[in-house]
């Protein structure tokens, strides 16, 4: 069963699953949960014999140590961690007792991104056991009117399909009184769903897409109990001219199908370039080849030149080794010369980099390649969009490469529609609208150190920019968030100024646990509202990006001053200038499973008579009913960054 709650684009998803050990001995069982790549697991609990055991969030090394100790002693234990190879694939392993039934509760959170003018909410359906029942419910609450919503047919997880048709068994219920609220229920025929799952080797995806009203030019500013979020997606602006440097892998591993699909995608992409755009085509294997017209590698995308470019691409052949370092350095050298000569002013450069493997010739050390590319890109600061074609690509290197260079990395799966995947990813960035975007918040009540990213290298059509932050507890009852947004656009300077204080109504102030029944009579979020969690989520994401870019500090550490508790709920937040420390601190504080943390839950060693156990978690009494037996409960909690051990004795 899947239950989801989406408020102001922030989605919380609860997956509930049952696994039965029918054997006469204890054994460890596993199940994989495929999440959206941007999601953080925030809760994991398991129910054994009517007793609930809630996971602790720990630093990775400490979590694994405690889990292994429990397994060695024969206790039931569960551990959730990030697998290194697939950033969106989590594995939950549990040591179960003989003839026992275990129920799992797994909760993850994410901020829905906007692509192509739509928000997409995805759920991967990938059970390892026969389904006896499956249901999915989604509640959406937006402060603006929902102008579009659709649930297309199920699709394969590794196959990029255009949203089409309507999903059988899915009901969309619009609120008759609130145009910003929608409920979606999906109750499929289980036999048909099971047949669909077995008919392919990849998981199925449930897809929900929607859009909200965009009539206000400054976007929307929402406030809730000391936190604010600012959404903006400028519309109806002309795209800026661009200079795209295509860096295409033509090594031997690309031969046959991959090369054919790359050529087919490039033919389509080149045909969609605008006449004011420019292109450079670099192919690389053991050696680097730069396509030129009239001894120039910088080619205007006129109709004739596009035709010549297509003929060149169609003649590409795959052979040789993989020289990633020299290919990227060459691309950035060309762009640096363009900037130094002062030509192509107002034209946005970008690198579209595709490879299917690891570096095998030239510079092959990953760290050295990342350093070389970063140094070559210091002056021009060009976005690099990396496309990992197939499973054998070093995706972690490509992800670091793009994060460090203002872009993103995506996986291209070797399916029949790989050409469509390539074209779709290019379309995401083919229309730059704004560059050098900067958000300034002028109200003194805004806690400057709390702001998430306020500078965006480039804004692309169909996307959205989001900034969140804290408002001082001493601010007025209804503070105005004053803002100014500056950037460059195709026609010159861009500036939008305004103010907002759209308060989220009480209707959506419940915590995730009151809206999604994670555990009976248990509220483990300590009344942390969704906007505070949204802010924390964005903050951790921002801090981890900074660390990957080599930015280890955001400020100089000030002298810490003790503040009274009555200063307000948000005032306890310490100032941490070390980005890694703060990312870890927020991950622990808000129970996020990030690259720095894991969750672990351990069943107590002994059972005694009784029926109630209590623990103090986040200064709030939690009553967990344990059926007819009293169980010695050990609860480990994180409170304001301090590890507390609370033991309930018999």
C-alpha positions as CSV (number, residue, x, y, z in Angstrom):
1,X,0.0,0.0,0.0
2,X,1.3,3.5,-0.9
3,X,-0.1,6.7,0.6
4,X,1.2,10.1,-0.5
5,X,0.6,13.7,0.6
6,X,1.8,16.5,-1.6
7,X,1.6,20.0,-0.2
8,X,3.1,23.0,-2.1
9,X,5.1,20.5,-4.3
10,X,6.6,18.8,-1.2
11,X,5.7,15.1,-1.3
12,X,5.7,12.6,1.6
13,X,5.2,9.0,0.6
14,X,4.5,6.1,2.9
15,X,5.1,2.5,1.6
16,X,3.6,-0.2,3.8
17,X,4.6,-3.9,3.1
18,X,4.2,-7.3,4.8
19,X,6.8,-10.1,4.6
20,X,6.3,-13.5,6.2
21,X,9.0,-15.9,7.3
22,X,7.4,-19.3,6.9
23,X,10.5,-21.2,7.9
24,X,11.3,-22.8,11.3
25,X,14.5,-20.8,11.8
26,X,15.4,-17.2,11.9
27,X,16.6,-15.7,8.6
28,X,17.4,-12.4,7.1
29,X,15.1,-11.1,4.4
30,X,15.6,-8.3,2.0
31,X,13.5,-6.0,-0.1
32,X,14.5,-3.2,-2.5
33,X,12.8,0.1,-2.7
34,X,13.4,2.2,-5.8
35,X,12.9,5.8,-5.0
36,X,13.0,9.0,-7.0
37,X,16.6,10.1,-7.2
38,X,15.9,13.3,-5.3
39,X,14.1,11.7,-2.4
40,X,15.3,11.2,1.2
41,X,14.1,8.3,3.3
42,X,12.9,9.9,6.6
43,X,11.2,7.1,8.5
44,X,11.6,3.3,8.8
45,X,9.7,1.2,11.3
46,X,8.8,-2.4,11.6
47,X,6.0,-4.3,13.4
48,X,6.8,-7.7,14.9
49,X,4.1,-9.5,16.8
50,X,2.1,-6.4,17.3
51,X,5.1,-4.4,18.6
52,X,6.5,-1.4,16.7
53,X,10.2,-0.6,16.5
54,X,11.1,2.8,15.2
55,X,14.4,3.3,13.4
56,X,17.1,5.6,14.6
57,X,19.0,8.0,12.3
58,X,22.7,7.6,12.8
59,X,25.9,8.5,11.0
60,X,26.6,5.8,8.5
61,X,29.6,4.1,10.2
62,X,27.8,3.9,13.6
63,X,24.6,2.6,12.1
64,X,26.3,-0.3,10.4
65,X,28.2,-1.2,13.5
66,X,25.0,-1.4,15.6
67,X,23.1,-3.4,12.9
68,X,25.8,-6.0,12.6
69,X,26.1,-6.4,16.3
70,X,22.3,-7.1,16.5
71,X,22.4,-9.6,13.7
72,X,25.3,-11.5,15.3
73,X,23.3,-11.8,18.6
74,X,20.2,-13.1,16.7
75,X,18.1,-10.0,17.3
76,X,15.7,-8.8,14.6
77,X,17.3,-5.8,13.0
78,X,16.6,-3.5,10.0
79,X,19.0,-1.2,8.3
80,X,18.5,1.3,5.5
81,X,21.4,2.7,3.6
82,X,22.3,4.1,0.2
83,X,23.8,1.7,-2.2
84,X,26.8,3.2,-3.9
85,X,26.1,2.2,-7.4
86,X,22.5,3.5,-7.7
87,X,21.8,6.6,-5.8
88,X,18.0,6.0,-6.0
89,X,18.1,2.4,-4.9
90,X,17.7,1.6,-1.2
91,X,17.9,-1.8,0.4
92,X,16.2,-2.8,3.6
93,X,17.5,-5.9,5.2
94,X,15.8,-7.5,8.2
95,X,16.7,-10.5,10.4
96,X,13.4,-12.1,11.2
97,X,12.4,-14.8,13.8
98,X,11.0,-18.2,12.9
99,X,7.4,-18.3,11.7
100,X,7.0,-14.6,12.0
101,X,5.2,-11.8,10.1
102,X,6.9,-8.5,9.7
103,X,5.2,-5.3,8.6
104,X,7.4,-2.5,7.2
105,X,6.7,1.2,7.2
106,X,9.0,3.2,4.9
107,X,8.5,7.0,4.5
108,X,10.4,9.2,2.0
109,X,10.2,12.8,1.1
110,X,11.0,14.9,-1.9
111,X,10.4,18.3,-3.5
112,X,8.8,17.7,-6.9
113,X,10.8,19.3,-9.7
114,X,9.1,21.0,-12.6
115,X,10.1,19.9,-16.1
116,X,8.5,20.8,-19.4
117,X,6.0,23.0,-17.5
118,X,4.7,20.1,-15.3
119,X,5.3,18.6,-11.9
120,X,5.6,14.8,-12.0
121,X,5.1,12.5,-9.0
122,X,6.4,9.0,-9.6
123,X,6.0,5.7,-7.7
124,X,8.0,2.6,-8.7
125,X,6.0,-0.6,-8.4
126,X,8.6,-3.4,-7.9
127,X,7.4,-6.1,-5.5
128,X,9.5,-9.3,-5.1
129,X,6.6,-11.4,-3.9
130,X,3.2,-12.2,-5.2
131,X,0.7,-9.4,-4.7
132,X,-2.4,-10.1,-2.7
133,X,-3.4,-6.4,-2.6
134,X,-2.2,-3.1,-3.9
135,X,-3.6,0.4,-3.5
136,X,-2.2,3.9,-4.0
137,X,-3.7,7.2,-2.8
138,X,-2.4,10.7,-3.4
139,X,-3.6,13.9,-1.8
140,X,-2.5,17.2,-3.4
141,X,-3.0,20.6,-1.7
142,X,-1.7,23.7,-3.5
143,X,-2.2,27.4,-2.6
144,X,-2.8,28.2,-6.2
145,X,-5.4,26.7,-8.5
146,X,-4.5,23.4,-10.1
147,X,-4.9,24.0,-13.8
148,X,-3.9,20.6,-15.1
149,X,-3.8,17.1,-13.7
150,X,-3.5,13.7,-15.4
151,X,-2.6,10.1,-14.6
152,X,-1.3,8.4,-17.8
153,X,-0.9,4.7,-18.2
154,X,1.7,2.8,-16.3
155,X,5.2,2.8,-17.9
156,X,8.4,0.9,-17.5
157,X,10.9,2.5,-15.1
158,X,13.8,2.5,-17.6
159,X,11.7,3.4,-20.6
160,X,11.0,7.1,-21.4
161,X,7.5,7.4,-22.6
162,X,5.4,10.4,-23.3
163,X,2.4,10.7,-20.9
164,X,-0.6,9.4,-22.8
165,X,-3.9,7.7,-22.2
166,X,-5.6,7.4,-18.8
167,X,-4.7,4.8,-16.2
168,X,-7.4,2.2,-15.7
169,X,-8.4,2.0,-12.1
170,X,-7.3,5.5,-11.3
171,X,-9.8,8.1,-10.1
172,X,-9.1,11.8,-10.0
173,X,-11.4,13.7,-7.5
174,X,-11.3,17.5,-7.7
175,X,-12.4,19.3,-4.5
176,X,-15.7,21.1,-5.2
177,X,-14.8,23.9,-2.8
178,X,-11.0,24.2,-3.2
179,X,-9.5,24.4,-6.8
180,X,-6.1,23.8,-5.3
181,X,-7.0,20.4,-3.8
182,X,-7.2,17.1,-5.6
183,X,-7.3,13.4,-4.5
184,X,-6.2,10.6,-6.7
185,X,-6.9,6.9,-5.9
186,X,-5.5,3.9,-7.8
187,X,-7.0,0.5,-7.0
188,X,-6.0,-1.8,-9.9
189,X,-7.0,-5.3,-10.7
190,X,-4.3,-7.2,-8.8
191,X,-4.1,-10.1,-11.3
192,X,-3.7,-7.7,-14.3
193,X,-1.1,-5.7,-12.4
194,X,0.8,-8.9,-11.5
195,X,0.7,-9.9,-15.1
196,X,2.1,-6.5,-16.2
197,X,4.9,-6.8,-13.7
198,X,5.9,-10.2,-14.9
199,X,5.8,-9.2,-18.6
200,X,9.0,-7.1,-18.3
201,X,12.2,-7.1,-16.4
202,X,11.9,-3.4,-15.3
203,X,9.7,-2.0,-12.6
204,X,6.4,-0.2,-13.5
205,X,6.0,3.4,-12.8
206,X,2.8,5.2,-11.6
207,X,3.0,8.8,-12.9
208,X,0.9,11.7,-11.8
209,X,1.5,15.1,-13.4
210,X,0.0,18.5,-12.6
211,X,0.4,22.2,-13.0
212,X,-0.7,25.3,-11.0
213,X,-1.8,28.8,-12.0
214,X,1.1,31.1,-12.9
215,X,-0.7,34.5,-13.3
216,X,1.6,36.3,-10.8
217,X,4.9,37.4,-12.3
218,X,6.8,37.3,-9.0
219,X,5.7,33.7,-8.3
220,X,4.3,32.8,-4.9
221,X,5.6,33.3,-1.4
222,X,4.2,31.1,1.3
223,X,4.7,31.4,5.1
224,X,4.0,28.9,7.8
225,X,5.1,29.2,11.5
226,X,8.5,30.8,11.1
227,X,9.4,29.4,7.6
228,X,8.8,30.6,4.1
229,X,9.2,29.3,0.6
230,X,9.4,31.3,-2.7
231,X,8.4,29.5,-5.9
232,X,9.0,31.3,-9.3
233,X,8.9,30.1,-12.9
234,X,9.1,33.1,-15.3
235,X,6.9,32.5,-18.3
236,X,6.5,34.1,-21.8
237,X,10.2,35.2,-22.1
238,X,12.1,34.7,-25.4
239,X,14.8,32.0,-25.2
240,X,18.4,33.2,-25.2
241,X,20.7,32.2,-28.1
242,X,23.0,29.3,-27.2
243,X,26.3,27.7,-28.2
244,X,26.0,24.0,-27.7
245,X,29.2,21.9,-27.7
246,X,28.3,18.3,-28.4
247,X,30.9,15.9,-27.0
248,X,30.1,12.5,-28.3
249,X,31.7,9.2,-27.3
250,X,32.6,7.1,-30.4
251,X,34.8,4.5,-28.7
252,X,34.5,0.8,-29.6
253,X,31.9,0.1,-26.8
254,X,29.5,2.5,-28.6
255,X,29.3,0.4,-31.8
256,X,26.1,-1.0,-33.2
257,X,22.9,-0.1,-31.4
258,X,24.2,2.7,-29.1
259,X,25.9,4.5,-32.0
260,X,22.7,4.2,-34.2
261,X,20.6,5.6,-31.4
262,X,23.0,8.4,-30.7
263,X,23.0,9.4,-34.4
264,X,19.2,9.2,-34.6
265,X,18.9,11.5,-31.5
266,X,21.5,13.9,-32.8
267,X,19.7,14.2,-36.2
268,X,16.5,15.2,-34.3
269,X,18.3,17.6,-31.9
270,X,20.2,19.4,-34.7
271,X,17.0,19.8,-36.6
272,X,15.5,21.6,-33.6
273,X,18.2,24.2,-33.2
274,X,17.2,27.8,-33.8
275,X,18.9,29.9,-36.5
276,X,20.4,32.2,-33.9
277,X,22.1,29.2,-32.1
278,X,25.6,28.0,-32.6
279,X,27.0,24.4,-32.5
280,X,30.3,22.6,-32.1
281,X,30.6,18.9,-32.6
282,X,33.4,16.9,-31.0
283,X,33.7,13.2,-31.3
284,X,36.2,11.3,-29.2
285,X,37.7,7.8,-28.8
286,X,41.4,7.4,-28.5
287,X,41.8,10.7,-30.3
288,X,39.7,13.8,-30.4
289,X,38.0,15.0,-33.6
290,X,36.5,18.5,-34.0
291,X,34.1,19.1,-36.9
292,X,34.7,22.3,-38.8
293,X,33.2,24.4,-41.6
294,X,35.6,26.8,-43.2
295,X,38.3,26.1,-40.6
296,X,35.9,27.1,-37.8
297,X,34.6,24.8,-35.1
298,X,32.0,27.4,-34.1
299,X,29.2,26.9,-36.6
300,X,26.0,29.0,-36.9
301,X,22.8,26.8,-36.9
302,X,21.6,27.9,-40.4
303,X,19.6,25.5,-42.4
304,X,22.6,24.7,-44.7
305,X,25.0,24.2,-41.7
306,X,22.5,22.0,-39.9
307,X,22.3,19.8,-43.0
308,X,26.1,19.5,-43.2
309,X,26.2,18.7,-39.5
310,X,23.6,15.9,-39.9
311,X,25.7,14.4,-42.7
312,X,28.8,14.5,-40.5
313,X,27.0,12.9,-37.6
314,X,25.6,10.1,-39.8
315,X,29.1,9.1,-40.8
316,X,30.4,8.7,-37.2
317,X,31.8,5.2,-36.5
318,X,32.6,3.6,-33.2
319,X,36.2,2.4,-32.6
320,X,39.1,2.9,-30.2
321,X,39.5,3.7,-26.5
322,X,37.7,6.3,-24.3
323,X,39.7,9.6,-23.8
324,X,37.2,11.6,-21.7
325,X,39.7,14.1,-20.2
326,X,41.1,15.4,-23.5
327,X,37.6,15.6,-25.1
328,X,36.2,17.8,-22.3
329,X,39.3,20.0,-22.0
330,X,39.1,20.5,-25.7
331,X,35.5,21.6,-25.5
332,X,36.1,24.0,-22.7
333,X,39.2,25.4,-24.5
334,X,37.1,26.2,-27.5
335,X,34.6,28.0,-25.4
336,X,37.3,29.9,-23.5
337,X,38.7,31.2,-26.8
338,X,35.2,32.3,-27.8
339,X,34.9,34.3,-24.6
340,X,38.4,35.8,-24.7
341,X,37.8,37.0,-28.3
342,X,34.6,38.7,-27.3
343,X,32.5,37.0,-30.0
344,X,29.0,35.5,-29.5
345,X,28.1,38.1,-26.8
346,X,24.8,37.2,-25.1
347,X,25.0,33.7,-26.3
348,X,24.7,31.0,-23.6
349,X,27.4,28.3,-23.8
350,X,26.7,24.7,-22.7
351,X,28.4,21.3,-23.1
352,X,26.2,18.3,-24.0
353,X,28.5,15.3,-23.0
354,X,27.6,11.7,-23.8
355,X,29.6,8.6,-22.9
356,X,28.9,4.9,-22.2
357,X,32.0,3.9,-20.3
358,X,35.0,4.7,-18.1
359,X,38.1,6.6,-19.2
360,X,40.6,4.1,-20.6
361,X,43.2,6.2,-22.3
362,X,45.0,9.5,-21.6
363,X,44.2,10.7,-18.1
364,X,42.2,7.9,-16.4
365,X,42.2,8.9,-12.8
366,X,38.8,10.2,-11.9
367,X,40.0,12.9,-9.4
368,X,42.5,14.2,-11.9
369,X,39.9,14.4,-14.6
370,X,37.5,16.3,-12.3
371,X,40.3,18.7,-11.4
372,X,41.3,19.3,-15.0
373,X,37.8,20.0,-16.1
374,X,37.1,22.4,-13.2
375,X,40.3,24.3,-13.9
376,X,39.5,24.5,-17.6
377,X,36.0,25.8,-16.8
378,X,37.1,28.5,-14.2
379,X,36.8,31.5,-16.5
380,X,33.8,30.6,-18.6
381,X,31.7,28.6,-16.0
382,X,29.9,26.6,-18.7
383,X,27.2,24.2,-17.7
384,X,28.1,20.6,-18.5
385,X,25.2,18.2,-18.9
386,X,26.4,14.6,-18.7
387,X,24.5,11.7,-20.2
388,X,25.5,8.2,-19.0
389,X,24.6,5.7,-21.7
390,X,24.1,2.2,-20.3
391,X,24.9,0.5,-17.0
392,X,28.7,0.3,-17.4
393,X,29.2,4.1,-17.3
394,X,30.9,5.7,-14.3
395,X,27.8,7.6,-13.3
396,X,29.2,8.8,-10.0
397,X,32.1,10.5,-11.8
398,X,29.6,12.1,-14.3
399,X,27.4,13.3,-11.5
400,X,30.3,14.9,-9.7
401,X,31.5,16.4,-13.0
402,X,28.1,18.1,-13.7
403,X,27.5,19.2,-10.1
404,X,30.9,20.9,-10.1
405,X,30.1,22.6,-13.4
406,X,26.6,24.0,-13.1
407,X,24.8,21.2,-14.8
408,X,23.2,17.8,-14.0
409,X,23.8,14.1,-15.0
410,X,21.2,11.7,-16.2
411,X,21.2,8.0,-17.0
412,X,20.2,6.9,-20.5
413,X,19.0,3.3,-20.5
414,X,19.8,1.0,-23.4
415,X,16.2,0.4,-24.3
416,X,14.5,0.7,-27.6
417,X,13.6,4.3,-26.9
418,X,17.1,5.5,-26.0
419,X,16.9,8.1,-28.8
420,X,13.8,9.6,-27.3
421,X,15.5,9.7,-23.9
422,X,18.4,11.7,-25.4
423,X,16.1,14.1,-27.2
424,X,14.0,14.6,-24.0
425,X,17.0,15.5,-21.9
426,X,18.2,17.9,-24.5
427,X,14.8,19.6,-24.6
428,X,15.0,20.3,-20.8
429,X,18.0,22.6,-21.4
430,X,17.5,23.7,-25.0
431,X,15.7,27.0,-24.1
432,X,17.7,29.0,-21.6
433,X,15.6,31.9,-20.5
434,X,17.6,33.7,-17.8
435,X,21.3,33.6,-16.7
436,X,23.1,34.8,-13.6
437,X,19.9,34.8,-11.6
438,X,20.1,36.3,-8.1
439,X,17.5,36.5,-5.3
440,X,17.7,39.3,-2.7
441,X,15.5,39.3,0.4
442,X,15.2,42.8,1.8
443,X,13.2,42.2,5.0
444,X,15.3,42.3,8.2
445,X,13.2,39.6,9.7
446,X,14.7,37.0,7.2
447,X,17.5,35.0,8.8
448,X,20.1,35.4,6.1
449,X,22.1,32.3,7.2
450,X,19.1,30.1,6.8
451,X,18.4,30.9,3.1
452,X,18.8,28.0,0.6
453,X,20.5,28.7,-2.7
454,X,19.7,32.3,-3.9
455,X,21.9,32.2,-7.0
456,X,21.0,30.2,-10.1
457,X,23.5,29.9,-13.0
458,X,20.8,29.5,-15.7
459,X,17.0,29.1,-15.7
460,X,15.6,27.0,-18.5
461,X,12.1,27.2,-19.9
462,X,9.6,24.8,-18.2
463,X,11.5,24.7,-14.9
464,X,11.1,26.4,-11.5
465,X,13.4,28.1,-9.0
466,X,12.7,27.6,-5.3
467,X,14.2,29.5,-2.3
468,X,13.3,28.8,1.3
469,X,14.3,30.3,4.6
470,X,13.5,31.1,8.2
471,X,11.7,34.2,9.6
472,X,12.9,35.5,13.0
473,X,10.6,34.6,15.8
474,X,10.5,38.2,16.9
475,X,9.1,39.4,13.6
476,X,5.7,40.9,13.2
477,X,2.7,38.5,13.3
478,X,2.3,38.9,9.6
479,X,5.8,39.7,8.1
480,X,6.1,40.7,4.5
481,X,8.8,38.9,2.6
482,X,10.2,41.5,0.3
483,X,12.3,40.3,-2.6
484,X,14.2,41.5,-5.7
485,X,15.2,39.1,-8.5
486,X,17.8,40.2,-11.1
487,X,19.2,38.3,-14.1
488,X,20.2,38.6,-17.7
489,X,17.7,37.7,-20.5
490,X,17.7,37.7,-24.3
491,X,16.6,41.3,-24.4
492,X,18.9,42.7,-21.7
493,X,18.5,43.0,-18.0
494,X,15.7,41.2,-16.1
495,X,14.4,42.5,-12.8
496,X,11.3,41.6,-10.7
497,X,10.6,43.0,-7.3
498,X,7.7,42.4,-5.0
499,X,6.6,41.2,-1.6
500,X,4.4,38.4,-0.3
501,X,3.0,36.9,2.8
502,X,0.6,34.3,1.6
503,X,0.0,32.3,4.9
504,X,-0.8,28.7,4.5
505,X,-4.2,28.2,6.1
506,X,-4.7,25.9,9.1
507,X,-6.2,23.2,6.8
508,X,-2.7,22.1,5.8
509,X,-0.8,22.6,9.1
510,X,-1.0,19.0,10.2
511,X,2.3,17.1,10.4
512,X,2.8,14.2,8.0
513,X,1.9,11.7,10.7
514,X,-1.5,13.2,11.3
515,X,-2.2,13.1,7.6
516,X,-0.5,9.8,6.9
517,X,-1.1,7.3,9.6
518,X,2.5,6.0,9.9
519,X,2.0,4.4,13.3
520,X,-1.0,4.2,15.6
521,X,-1.0,6.9,18.3
522,X,2.5,7.9,17.5
523,X,3.6,11.3,16.2
524,X,7.3,11.1,15.6
525,X,7.8,14.4,13.7
526,X,7.3,16.4,16.9
527,X,4.8,18.8,15.2
528,X,7.4,19.8,12.6
529,X,5.3,21.3,9.8
530,X,5.8,20.4,6.1
531,X,7.3,23.8,5.3
532,X,10.0,23.5,7.9
533,X,10.8,20.0,6.5
534,X,10.8,21.5,2.9
535,X,13.3,24.1,4.1
536,X,15.5,21.4,5.8
537,X,15.3,19.2,2.6
538,X,16.4,22.1,0.4
539,X,19.1,23.1,2.8
540,X,20.7,19.6,2.9
541,X,20.6,19.3,-0.9
542,X,22.2,22.7,-1.2
543,X,24.9,21.9,1.4
544,X,25.8,18.6,-0.2
545,X,26.1,20.3,-3.7
546,X,28.5,22.8,-2.2
547,X,30.6,20.1,-0.7
548,X,30.8,18.3,-4.0
549,X,31.9,21.6,-5.6
550,X,34.7,21.8,-3.1
551,X,33.0,24.6,-1.1
552,X,33.6,23.3,2.5
553,X,32.7,26.5,4.3
554,X,29.9,29.1,3.8
555,X,31.1,31.6,6.4
556,X,33.6,32.3,9.1
557,X,32.6,30.7,12.4
558,X,31.3,33.3,14.8
559,X,31.6,33.2,18.6
560,X,28.6,31.2,19.8
561,X,26.2,33.1,22.1
562,X,23.7,31.3,24.3
563,X,20.1,32.3,23.6
564,X,17.1,31.9,25.8
565,X,14.6,29.2,24.9
566,X,11.8,31.7,24.8
567,X,13.4,33.4,21.9
568,X,11.3,31.2,19.6
569,X,11.2,27.8,18.1
570,X,13.6,28.5,15.3
571,X,16.2,30.4,17.4
572,X,17.9,27.2,18.6
573,X,19.5,26.6,15.2
574,X,23.2,26.9,15.6
575,X,25.4,28.8,13.1
576,X,27.6,26.2,11.4
577,X,30.0,27.4,8.7
578,X,31.3,23.9,7.8
579,X,28.9,22.7,5.1
580,X,29.5,19.0,5.7
581,X,28.9,19.4,9.5
582,X,25.7,21.3,8.9
583,X,24.4,18.9,6.3
584,X,25.0,16.0,8.8
585,X,23.4,18.0,11.6
586,X,20.3,18.8,9.6
587,X,20.1,15.2,8.4
588,X,20.1,13.9,12.0
589,X,17.8,16.7,13.2
590,X,15.1,15.9,10.6
591,X,15.7,12.2,10.2
592,X,16.9,12.3,6.6
593,X,18.7,9.3,5.1
594,X,21.4,11.1,3.1
595,X,24.8,10.1,1.8
596,X,26.0,10.9,5.4
597,X,23.4,8.9,7.4
598,X,21.5,5.6,7.8
599,X,18.6,4.3,9.7
600,X,18.8,1.4,12.1
601,X,16.1,-0.3,14.2
602,X,16.9,-3.1,16.7
603,X,14.4,-5.4,18.4
604,X,15.1,-5.8,22.2
605,X,16.8,-9.0,23.4
606,X,14.3,-10.0,26.0
607,X,10.5,-10.2,26.5
608,X,8.7,-10.0,29.7
609,X,5.1,-9.9,30.8
610,X,3.2,-6.7,30.6
611,X,1.3,-4.6,28.1
612,X,2.6,-1.0,27.9
613,X,6.0,0.6,27.2
614,X,6.7,4.2,27.0
615,X,9.6,6.4,25.7
616,X,10.2,10.1,25.6
617,X,10.9,11.2,22.1
618,X,11.3,14.9,21.2
619,X,9.9,15.8,24.6
620,X,6.6,14.1,23.9
621,X,5.2,10.9,25.4
622,X,4.7,8.1,23.0
623,X,2.6,5.2,23.9
624,X,3.2,2.0,21.9
625,X,0.9,-0.8,22.5
626,X,2.6,-4.1,22.5
627,X,-0.3,-6.5,22.7
628,X,-0.1,-8.9,25.8
629,X,3.6,-8.7,26.5
630,X,5.6,-6.0,28.1
631,X,8.8,-5.4,26.1
632,X,11.9,-3.7,27.3
633,X,12.2,-0.9,24.8
634,X,15.3,1.0,23.9
635,X,14.7,4.2,22.0
636,X,17.6,6.2,20.7
637,X,16.6,9.7,19.6
638,X,18.3,12.8,18.3
639,X,17.2,16.0,20.1
640,X,18.8,19.3,18.9
641,X,21.8,17.4,17.7
642,X,22.4,15.5,20.9
643,X,22.1,11.7,21.1
644,X,19.9,10.6,24.0
645,X,19.3,7.0,25.2
646,X,16.0,6.4,26.9
647,X,15.3,2.9,28.4
648,X,11.8,1.8,29.6
649,X,12.2,-0.7,32.4
650,X,9.8,-3.3,33.6
